[in-house]
Amino acid sequence: MSDRIRTTHVGSLPRPADLLAMINASDRGEPVDEAALAATIESAVHDQVRRQAEIGIDVVSDGEMSKIGYATYIRHRMSGFEIGDAPRATPADLDAYPDYKEQLHRSGATVAYLRPICRGPITYENFGPLETDLATLKAATDAVDVDGAFMNAPSPGITALFQPNEYYPDEDTYLNAIADALKVEYDRIVAAGFDLQIDAPDLGMGRHNKYKHLSDEEFLARAEVLVEVLNHALRDVPSDRSRIHLCWGNYEGPHTFDIAVEKIADLVLRAKPGTILCEAANPRHGHDWAGWAAAKIPDDKVFAPGVIDTTTNFVEHPGLVAERILRYTDIVGRERVMAGTDCGFGTFAGWGGVVPELAWEKLRSLTEGAAIASAKLW
């Protein structure tokens, strides 16, 4: 039994400047001192874990220091992917407001990354980066006092969204091939003693991105397949050792085409992971608690609502953080709520709306708000 609201976050944290330069050069295929890159990543992970522990985050991550992007890093670990030129789907809300879309482009606030394309059979063949990540996180967490740690991996659906298919005969075959490869990573993360976090924006953002040409009903039918494929890949992972992050896109924008949580809640609840990390702070999804309250939530599901917005440099008042937490304890009880963030602070290396120093202040406000909520609940 817990005696307080525990804290966590979605995973990615701002990479240090020296690491950014090296990891971006490496991803572009430019010559990099590999020993220096490895040492810089290791140092960054230890620093990020230490800072999380000092602030009071209970369940920490490596900040995704070694990854160029939360779903595109897989090309360095799996066969079948090549860098190429393929059209990218843009969010429907940006298409609908071209003046704002142009402003984003002018400001440099859009994501730039190399485009991996599937052009061959997918197998998990390069285990070195994963094993290094696991060993580094273990060493870092062994040096601090925290409740636990998690490591991120993408869902099959979001992997397919970012990496278009030019090899497999249809999307379902492609999804299953991705799932078979990702299962290797899922299983090894849990076997190493960490909780597995599945990043699954395909269930939220996918509606107004890759599947924007579909109706809601057609998208929900597609999303059922995405959940089935994910659950198959998770068949050997205990539900209480896995968590799923639902996201409508970690960008400042209108979000007027985001599918309502009421429409996808039952599907998300059918996914195997026992903990759900959901947006609960930004202006478009701060009201989603009402949709979750109306859903039929199984007794074994834990909620980690995002009580911190990851797209704005406003630092939330701890009192507001506490209020947001209490909305969810009213739904599922105090024992089944953790305090989290809407999304990551470094979804792609070097990209994010929140400057690093304020990302840490926002996490500090997260722990202070959790303490206020805990004092009211216990």
SVG drawing of the C-alpha trace seen along z (x, -y; Angstrom):
<svg xmlns="http://www.w3.org/2000/svg" viewBox="-20 -33 57 48">
<polyline fill="none" stroke="black" stroke-width="0.4" points="0.0,0.0 1.3,-3.4 1.2,-6.4 1.5,-9.1 1.1,-9.9 4.2,-8.7 5.7,-10.6 7.0,-9.8 7.1,-11.3 6.8,-10.2 10.5,-9.6 12.4,-11.9 14.4,-14.8 16.4,-17.6 19.8,-16.3 22.8,-18.3 24.3,-20.5 27.5,-18.4 25.5,-15.2 23.1,-16.9 25.9,-17.8 27.4,-14.3 24.2,-12.3 22.8,-14.3 26.1,-13.9 26.1,-10.2 22.5,-9.9 23.4,-11.7 26.2,-9.2 29.0,-11.7 32.3,-10.6 32.0,-10.6 34.4,-9.5 32.3,-6.5 34.1,-6.2 33.5,-9.8 29.9,-9.5 29.4,-6.5 31.1,-8.3 28.9,-11.4 25.7,-9.4 26.7,-7.5 27.6,-10.7 24.3,-12.3 22.2,-9.3 23.9,-9.4 23.4,-13.1 19.7,-12.9 18.9,-10.1 20.7,-11.9 18.7,-15.1 15.4,-13.2 16.2,-11.6 17.2,-14.9 13.9,-16.5 11.9,-13.6 10.8,-11.7 10.0,-8.2 10.0,-6.2 12.8,-7.6 14.1,-7.0 17.3,-7.5 15.8,-10.5 16.2,-8.7 19.7,-10.2 20.9,-7.7 18.0,-8.0 17.6,-10.5 13.8,-10.1 11.4,-8.0 10.3,-5.9 13.0,-6.5 15.9,-5.2 14.9,-1.6 16.6,-1.8 19.9,-1.6 18.8,1.7 16.7,3.4 17.4,4.5 15.1,3.5 15.2,-0.3 16.9,-2.8 17.1,-6.6 15.0,-7.8 12.5,-10.4 8.9,-9.8 6.0,-12.2 5.1,-12.9 1.6,-13.2 1.0,-16.5 -1.5,-16.9 -4.9,-17.8 -5.1,-20.8 -2.0,-22.3 -3.4,-21.7 -6.6,-23.5 -4.8,-26.6 -2.1,-27.4 -1.1,-30.7 -0.2,-29.0 1.5,-26.2 3.7,-28.7 4.5,-30.4 5.8,-27.2 8.0,-26.5 9.4,-30.1 10.1,-29.7 11.9,-26.4 9.5,-24.8 8.8,-21.8 10.5,-18.5 13.5,-17.7 14.7,-14.1 16.0,-11.6 13.2,-9.6 13.7,-5.8 11.7,-3.7 11.2,0.0 12.7,1.6 13.6,5.1 12.7,7.8 12.7,6.6 14.7,8.4 16.2,7.3 19.9,7.7 21.9,5.1 21.6,5.8 24.5,3.6 22.7,0.3 19.9,1.8 22.2,3.8 24.3,0.7 21.2,-1.4 20.1,1.2 23.5,1.5 23.9,-2.3 20.4,-2.8 21.1,-0.1 24.3,-1.6 22.7,-5.1 19.7,-3.9 21.9,-1.8 23.7,-5.0 20.5,-6.8 17.5,-6.2 14.4,-5.8 11.4,-3.5 12.1,-2.2 12.9,-2.9 11.3,-2.5 12.6,-2.4 10.7,-3.5 10.0,-1.7 7.5,-2.5 4.3,-0.7 4.2,1.2 1.6,-1.4 3.7,-4.5 6.7,-2.8 4.7,-2.2 3.5,-5.8 7.0,-7.2 8.6,-4.6 6.6,-4.1 6.5,-0.6 7.8,0.1 8.5,3.8 5.6,5.7 2.5,6.4 0.1,4.7 0.0,2.7 -1.1,5.6 1.8,7.7 4.1,4.8 2.7,4.2 3.2,7.8 6.8,7.8 7.5,4.7 5.8,6.3 7.9,9.4 11.1,7.4 9.9,5.0 9.0,8.0 12.7,8.6 13.3,5.2 10.1,5.3 11.1,8.6 14.7,7.6 13.8,4.4 11.5,6.2 14.1,9.0 16.6,6.4 14.4,5.3 12.8,2.2 9.2,1.4 8.5,1.1 6.8,-2.0 5.0,-1.7 4.8,-5.1 1.6,-4.8 0.6,-8.1 -0.8,-6.1 -4.0,-5.6 -4.4,-9.4 -2.3,-11.5 -2.7,-8.8 -6.3,-9.8 -5.5,-13.3 -2.1,-12.4 -1.7,-9.1 -5.4,-8.2 -6.9,-11.7 -8.6,-10.6 -10.7,-8.1 -13.9,-8.7 -13.8,-8.2 -15.6,-4.8 -13.0,-3.7 -10.2,-4.9 -11.5,-3.0 -11.7,0.2 -8.0,-0.4 -7.1,-1.2 -8.5,2.2 -5.9,3.8 -3.2,1.6 -4.1,2.7 -4.3,6.4 -0.9,6.3 0.6,4.5 -1.0,7.0 0.5,9.9 4.0,8.3 3.4,7.9 2.2,11.5 5.2,12.4 5.3,9.1 3.3,8.9 0.7,6.1 2.0,4.7 5.4,4.3 4.3,2.3 2.8,-1.2 1.3,-2.8 1.5,-6.5 -1.5,-7.9 -0.7,-11.1 -2.3,-13.4 1.0,-15.0 3.6,-16.8 3.3,-20.1 1.8,-23.5 -1.0,-23.9 -4.8,-24.1 -5.4,-20.3 -8.9,-20.9 -9.0,-17.6 -7.9,-15.5 -10.2,-12.5 -12.1,-12.7 -10.9,-10.5 -14.5,-9.2 -14.2,-7.6 -10.9,-5.8 -11.0,-5.1 -12.4,-1.6 -9.8,-0.6 -6.9,-2.0 -8.2,-0.2 -8.1,3.1 -4.4,2.7 -2.3,5.0 -0.2,2.4 -1.4,1.9 -0.6,-1.8 -2.0,-4.5 -0.1,-7.8 -2.5,-10.3 -2.6,-14.0 -4.4,-15.9 -2.7,-19.4 -2.7,-21.1 -5.6,-23.3 -7.1,-20.7 -7.0,-17.7 -7.2,-19.2 -10.9,-18.1 -10.3,-14.5 -10.8,-13.4 -14.5,-13.5 -14.2,-11.1 -12.2,-8.7 -14.7,-9.0 -17.4,-7.8 -15.4,-4.8 -15.5,-1.3 -12.1,-1.2 -10.9,2.3 -9.9,2.5 -6.3,3.3 -5.6,0.2 -3.4,-2.6 -3.5,-6.1 -0.6,-8.5 -2.2,-11.7 -0.1,-14.3 -0.4,-17.1 2.4,-19.1 2.1,-20.5 5.3,-19.8 4.7,-22.4 4.7,-25.6 7.3,-27.4 4.7,-28.3 5.7,-26.5 2.6,-25.1 1.7,-26.1 2.0,-23.1 -1.5,-23.8 -2.9,-23.4 -0.8,-20.2 -2.5,-18.9 -6.0,-19.8 -5.3,-17.9 -4.1,-14.8 -7.2,-14.9 -9.5,-14.8 -8.1,-11.3 -8.0,-10.0 -11.7,-10.9 -12.1,-8.5 -10.0,-5.4 -8.9,-6.1 -5.6,-7.3 -3.9,-3.9 -4.2,-3.8 -2.8,-7.3 0.7,-8.4 1.6,-12.0 3.1,-12.3 3.6,-14.7 1.6,-15.1 4.5,-14.0 8.3,-14.1 10.5,-17.2 12.8,-15.9 10.6,-13.8 13.3,-14.3 16.8,-15.2 17.1,-19.0 13.4,-19.6 10.9,-20.7 9.1,-23.8 10.3,-23.9 13.9,-25.1 15.9,-22.6 16.1,-24.8 12.4,-25.2 11.8,-21.5 13.5,-20.7 11.5,-23.4 8.3,-21.9 9.3,-18.5 10.0,-20.1 6.5,-21.6 5.2,-18.1 6.7,-16.6 5.6,-19.6 2.1,-19.2 2.1,-15.5 3.1,-16.2 0.2,-18.6 -2.2,-16.1 -0.8,-13.4 -1.3,-15.5 -5.0,-15.9 -5.5,-12.2 -3.7,-10.7"/>
</svg>
